[in-house]
Amino acid sequence: MELRQLRYLVAVVEEGGFTRAAARLHLAQPGLSAQIRQLEKELGQPLLDRSGRSVTPTEVGRAVLPYARAALAAADGVRQAVDEHTGLLRGRVTLGLVSGATGHAFDVAAFLSDFHGAHPALEIALTEDTSERMQAALVAGAIDIALLGPTGEKTPAGLAFRTVIDAPLGAAVAPGDPLLSPAGRTTVPLTELRDRPLICLPRGTGVRAALERGCARAGFRPRVTFEAATPQVLAQLASRGLGVAVLPLGEEGSGAGGGLTALRLAEPGLRARIVLAWPAAGPASPAARALLDRLHEVLPHVPGRGSESGSGGEDEGAGTGPGSR
């Protein structure tokens, strides 16, 4: 028998069928089926029950599976030991990213290109989602590392955060909006957004969580009439006079673009953050550790916020990130 046949057997069982297993393994289904039949012929017993809607292991197949998985793990261990000795990284690492979160501060395409050039045998995956779902995915081990906007006031248990961007939240309005009176104002109390149509990121994002917490403290619920996935789209909607866009301001606290005027929300602590997040126990694989080390090197670090701790304790200023999702 061959290791690849054991890998095919495990894939078919895990996927519950030949079609999905073939897609996962990037093989033609007839070839995969032929390899499994060859393995069964060599062992003299059927390993898979093909009679139902899904393919399941036979009694012999169930007995074989633990040994097949152990053999594959041992082979992977041998390869990893050699790779570590020679400095070559293999495997797969997944980076989660909030779309539009970093803007010009972090060119993710250039970063991944450089990282791939340094580790050409490593498979790198990039996924975009809301911060809430990415936090859950990190805890579950579905992704390795993420750039996200925290949605709570504490660092979730099991995770570590390091703040890389920190900016105030603001209200961006089109010319002639009542919030611009009196002329020359640069800040606006959050209470002036009561009953105003607001444009904001969706629930599950850091900015939305910060807005809702701030409004609750001010005694009202925000009336969000438009949601969009990125700050750029929020600004476009606001420029058409469809509402007040709540979004992170630039480093200088001004300049929303698109003909909008940005007013900083006067409430202290109502800020937007982006954090580098990873499992508090550390990345699970050498590949993920290498990616995290490189991100630590290239990303900015905002001192005093987002301590590298995953105990679930206070994370100063937690709750949002520029474009915090």
C-alpha positions as CSV (number, residue, x, y, z in Angstrom):
1,M,0.0,0.0,0.0
2,E,1.0,3.6,-0.5
3,L,0.7,6.7,1.7
4,R,-1.3,8.4,-1.0
5,Q,-3.9,5.6,-0.9
6,L,-4.3,6.1,2.9
7,R,-4.6,9.8,2.4
8,Y,-7.3,9.2,-0.3
9,L,-9.2,6.8,2.1
10,V,-9.2,9.4,4.9
11,A,-10.4,12.1,2.5
12,V,-13.3,10.1,1.2
13,V,-14.4,9.2,4.7
14,E,-14.1,12.8,5.9
15,E,-15.9,14.2,2.9
16,G,-18.6,11.5,2.8
17,G,-18.2,10.8,-0.8
18,F,-15.8,10.5,-3.8
19,T,-16.9,13.7,-5.6
20,R,-16.1,16.1,-2.7
21,A,-12.9,14.1,-1.8
22,A,-11.7,14.4,-5.4
23,A,-12.3,18.1,-5.4
24,R,-10.4,18.5,-2.1
25,L,-7.5,16.4,-3.4
26,H,-7.5,18.0,-6.8
27,L,-7.9,14.7,-8.5
28,A,-10.2,13.2,-11.1
29,Q,-12.9,11.1,-9.4
30,P,-12.3,7.9,-11.5
31,G,-8.6,8.0,-10.6
32,L,-9.5,8.4,-6.9
33,S,-12.0,5.5,-7.0
34,A,-9.4,3.3,-8.8
35,Q,-6.8,3.9,-6.1
36,I,-9.3,3.1,-3.3
37,R,-10.3,-0.1,-5.1
38,Q,-6.6,-1.1,-5.4
39,L,-6.1,-0.6,-1.7
40,E,-9.2,-2.7,-0.9
41,K,-7.9,-5.4,-3.3
42,E,-4.5,-5.4,-1.6
43,L,-6.0,-5.7,1.9
44,G,-8.6,-8.2,0.8
45,Q,-11.5,-6.4,2.4
46,P,-13.9,-3.6,1.4
47,L,-13.1,-0.5,3.4
48,L,-16.0,1.7,2.2
49,D,-19.8,1.2,2.0
50,R,-21.0,2.7,-1.2
51,S,-24.6,1.6,-1.0
52,G,-26.1,4.7,0.7
53,R,-26.4,8.3,-0.3
54,S,-23.1,9.0,1.3
55,V,-20.0,6.9,1.5
56,T,-19.2,5.5,4.9
57,P,-16.5,3.2,6.3
58,T,-17.2,-0.5,6.7
59,E,-16.4,-2.2,10.0
60,V,-13.0,-3.0,8.7
61,G,-12.6,0.5,7.3
62,R,-13.4,2.0,10.8
63,A,-10.7,-0.3,12.3
64,V,-8.2,0.8,9.6
65,L,-8.8,4.6,9.9
66,P,-6.9,5.3,13.1
67,Y,-3.8,3.5,11.7
68,A,-4.1,5.4,8.4
69,R,-4.3,8.7,10.2
70,A,-1.3,7.8,12.4
71,A,0.7,6.8,9.4
72,L,-0.1,10.1,7.6
73,A,0.7,12.1,10.8
74,A,4.1,10.3,11.1
75,A,4.9,11.0,7.4
76,D,4.0,14.6,7.9
77,G,6.2,14.7,11.0
78,V,9.2,13.4,9.1
79,R,8.7,16.0,6.4
80,Q,8.3,18.8,9.0
81,A,11.5,17.7,10.8
82,V,13.5,17.8,7.6
83,D,11.9,21.1,6.6
84,E,12.7,22.7,10.0
85,H,16.3,21.5,9.7
86,T,16.7,23.0,6.3
87,G,14.7,26.1,7.0
88,L,11.9,25.3,4.6
89,L,8.4,25.8,5.6
90,R,5.5,23.7,4.3
91,G,1.8,23.4,5.1
92,R,-1.0,25.9,5.1
93,V,-1.6,29.1,7.0
94,T,-4.8,31.2,7.0
95,L,-4.9,34.9,7.6
96,G,-8.2,36.6,8.4
97,L,-8.6,40.2,7.3
98,V,-11.3,42.8,7.7
99,S,-11.9,44.3,4.2
100,G,-10.9,48.0,4.1
101,A,-9.6,47.8,7.6
102,T,-6.0,48.8,7.0
103,G,-6.1,51.0,3.9
104,H,-2.8,52.5,3.0
105,A,-1.3,51.5,6.4
106,F,-0.9,47.9,5.3
107,D,-0.6,46.6,1.7
108,V,-1.8,43.0,2.3
109,A,-1.1,42.0,-1.4
110,A,2.5,43.1,-1.2
111,F,3.0,41.6,2.2
112,L,1.6,38.2,1.1
113,S,3.7,38.3,-2.1
114,D,6.9,38.9,-0.1
115,F,6.0,36.2,2.4
116,H,5.3,33.7,-0.3
117,G,8.5,34.6,-2.0
118,A,10.4,33.8,1.2
119,H,8.4,30.5,1.8
120,P,7.4,29.2,-1.7
121,A,6.4,25.8,-0.4
122,L,3.9,27.3,2.0
123,E,0.2,27.5,1.0
124,I,-1.2,30.9,2.2
125,A,-4.9,31.5,2.4
126,L,-6.6,34.9,2.9
127,T,-10.2,35.2,4.1
128,E,-12.4,38.2,4.8
129,D,-15.2,38.3,7.3
130,T,-16.6,40.3,10.2
131,S,-14.6,40.7,13.3
132,E,-17.1,38.8,15.4
133,R,-16.9,35.7,13.2
134,M,-13.2,35.9,12.9
135,Q,-12.8,36.0,16.7
136,A,-14.8,32.8,16.9
137,A,-12.8,31.2,14.0
138,L,-9.6,32.0,15.8
139,V,-10.8,30.3,19.0
140,A,-12.1,27.3,17.0
141,G,-8.8,27.0,15.1
142,A,-10.4,27.6,11.8
143,I,-8.0,30.4,11.0
144,D,-4.5,31.1,12.4
145,I,-4.2,34.8,12.6
146,A,-6.4,37.8,11.9
147,L,-6.5,41.6,11.5
148,L,-9.8,42.6,13.0
149,G,-11.7,45.3,15.0
150,P,-12.5,44.0,18.5
151,T,-16.3,43.9,19.2
152,G,-16.1,43.7,22.9
153,E,-14.7,45.8,25.8
154,K,-12.5,42.9,26.9
155,T,-10.1,40.6,25.0
156,P,-11.9,37.3,24.5
157,A,-10.6,34.4,26.5
158,G,-8.2,32.4,24.5
159,L,-7.0,35.2,22.2
160,A,-4.2,37.8,22.3
161,F,-4.5,41.2,20.7
162,R,-1.9,43.8,19.7
163,T,-3.3,47.1,18.5
164,V,-1.9,48.3,15.2
165,I,-4.2,51.2,14.3
166,D,-6.1,53.4,16.7
167,A,-8.3,56.4,15.6
168,P,-11.3,58.4,16.8
169,L,-14.8,57.7,15.5
170,G,-16.5,60.6,13.7
171,A,-19.6,61.7,11.9
172,A,-19.1,62.4,8.2
173,V,-21.8,64.7,6.7
174,A,-22.6,66.3,3.3
175,P,-22.5,70.1,2.8
176,G,-25.5,71.9,4.4
177,D,-26.1,69.2,7.1
178,P,-27.5,70.6,10.3
179,L,-24.6,69.1,12.2
180,L,-22.3,71.7,10.6
181,S,-24.0,74.5,12.5
182,P,-22.6,76.6,14.1
183,A,-20.0,77.1,11.4
184,G,-16.4,76.0,12.2
185,R,-17.3,73.3,14.7
186,T,-15.0,70.3,14.6
187,T,-16.7,68.0,17.1
188,V,-20.3,66.9,17.8
189,P,-21.9,65.3,20.8
190,L,-23.2,61.8,20.2
191,T,-26.6,62.9,21.4
192,E,-27.0,65.0,18.3
193,L,-27.2,61.8,16.3
194,R,-30.4,60.8,18.1
195,D,-33.2,60.2,15.5
196,R,-30.8,61.0,12.6
197,P,-30.5,58.4,9.9
198,L,-27.1,56.8,10.3
199,I,-24.9,54.9,7.9
200,C,-22.6,52.4,9.5
201,L,-20.9,49.1,9.2
202,P,-23.0,46.0,9.9
203,R,-23.5,44.3,13.3
204,G,-20.6,42.0,14.1
205,T,-18.0,44.8,13.4
206,G,-16.0,46.8,15.8
207,V,-17.3,50.2,14.7
208,R,-20.9,49.2,15.0
209,A,-20.4,47.7,18.4
210,A,-18.7,50.9,19.6
211,L,-21.5,53.0,18.2
212,E,-24.2,51.0,19.9
213,R,-22.4,51.0,23.3
214,G,-21.9,54.7,23.1
215,C,-25.5,55.4,22.2
216,A,-26.7,53.1,25.0
217,R,-24.6,55.1,27.5
218,A,-26.2,58.3,26.0
219,G,-29.7,56.9,26.5
220,F,-30.8,56.1,23.0
221,R,-30.6,53.5,20.2
222,P,-29.0,54.4,16.9
223,R,-31.2,54.5,13.9
224,V,-29.1,52.8,11.3
225,T,-30.8,53.1,7.9
226,F,-27.9,52.0,5.6
227,E,-25.2,49.4,6.2
228,A,-22.1,48.9,4.0
229,A,-19.1,46.6,4.2
230,T,-16.3,49.3,3.9
231,P,-15.8,52.9,5.2
232,Q,-15.4,54.0,1.6
233,V,-18.9,52.9,0.7
234,L,-20.3,54.6,3.9
235,A,-18.7,57.8,2.8
236,Q,-20.2,57.5,-0.7
237,L,-23.7,57.0,0.7
238,A,-23.3,60.0,3.0
239,S,-22.1,62.2,0.2
240,R,-25.5,61.6,-1.5
241,G,-27.2,63.0,1.6
242,L,-28.6,59.6,2.7
243,G,-27.6,60.0,6.3
244,V,-24.7,60.6,8.7
245,A,-21.8,58.2,8.2
246,V,-20.2,56.9,11.4
247,L,-16.7,55.9,10.5
248,P,-13.1,56.1,11.7
249,L,-11.3,59.4,11.1
250,G,-7.8,59.8,9.7
251,E,-4.8,60.1,11.9
252,E,-5.3,63.8,12.2
253,G,-9.0,63.3,13.0
254,S,-10.3,65.0,9.9
255,G,-10.8,64.6,6.2
256,A,-13.5,62.1,5.2
257,G,-13.1,62.8,1.5
258,G,-15.9,62.9,-1.2
259,G,-16.8,66.4,-0.3
260,L,-17.8,65.4,3.2
261,T,-17.0,67.2,6.4
262,A,-15.8,65.0,9.3
263,L,-16.8,65.9,12.8
264,R,-15.2,64.0,15.7
265,L,-17.6,62.5,18.1
266,A,-17.0,64.3,21.4
267,E,-17.5,61.3,23.7
268,P,-14.2,60.2,25.2
269,G,-13.2,56.6,24.5
270,L,-15.3,56.3,21.4
271,R,-12.5,55.1,19.1
272,A,-11.8,52.7,16.3
273,R,-9.1,50.1,16.5
274,I,-7.6,47.4,14.4
275,V,-5.7,44.6,16.2
276,L,-3.5,41.8,15.2
277,A,-5.1,38.7,16.8
278,W,-3.9,35.2,17.4
279,P,-4.6,32.3,19.8
280,A,-3.2,33.2,23.3
281,A,-1.4,29.8,23.5
282,G,0.4,30.7,20.3
283,P,0.0,29.6,16.7
284,A,-0.4,25.9,16.2
285,S,2.1,25.3,13.4
286,P,5.6,26.5,12.4
287,A,4.0,28.1,9.3
288,A,1.6,30.2,11.4
289,R,4.4,31.2,13.8
290,A,6.5,32.4,10.9
291,L,3.6,34.5,9.6
292,L,2.9,36.0,13.0
293,D,6.5,36.9,13.5
294,R,6.6,38.6,10.2
295,L,3.4,40.5,10.9
296,H,4.9,41.7,14.2
297,E,7.8,43.0,12.2
298,V,6.0,44.9,9.5
299,L,2.8,46.2,11.3
300,P,2.8,49.4,13.4
301,H,2.4,49.0,17.1
302,V,0.2,51.5,19.1
303,P,1.8,51.5,22.6
304,G,-0.5,51.2,25.7
305,R,-3.4,49.6,23.9
306,G,-4.2,46.0,23.3
307,S,-1.8,44.2,25.5
308,E,-0.5,40.9,24.2
309,S,-2.7,38.9,26.6
310,G,-5.5,36.4,26.0
311,S,-6.8,36.0,29.5
312,G,-10.0,37.7,28.8
313,G,-9.0,40.6,31.0
314,E,-9.3,44.3,30.2
315,D,-8.0,45.4,26.9
316,E,-7.7,49.2,27.1
317,G,-9.7,50.9,24.5
318,A,-11.0,47.7,23.1
319,G,-14.1,47.8,20.9
320,T,-13.2,49.1,17.5
321,G,-10.6,49.6,14.8
322,P,-10.4,52.0,11.9
323,G,-12.8,50.3,9.7
324,S,-13.1,48.0,12.6
325,R,-15.2,45.2,11.6
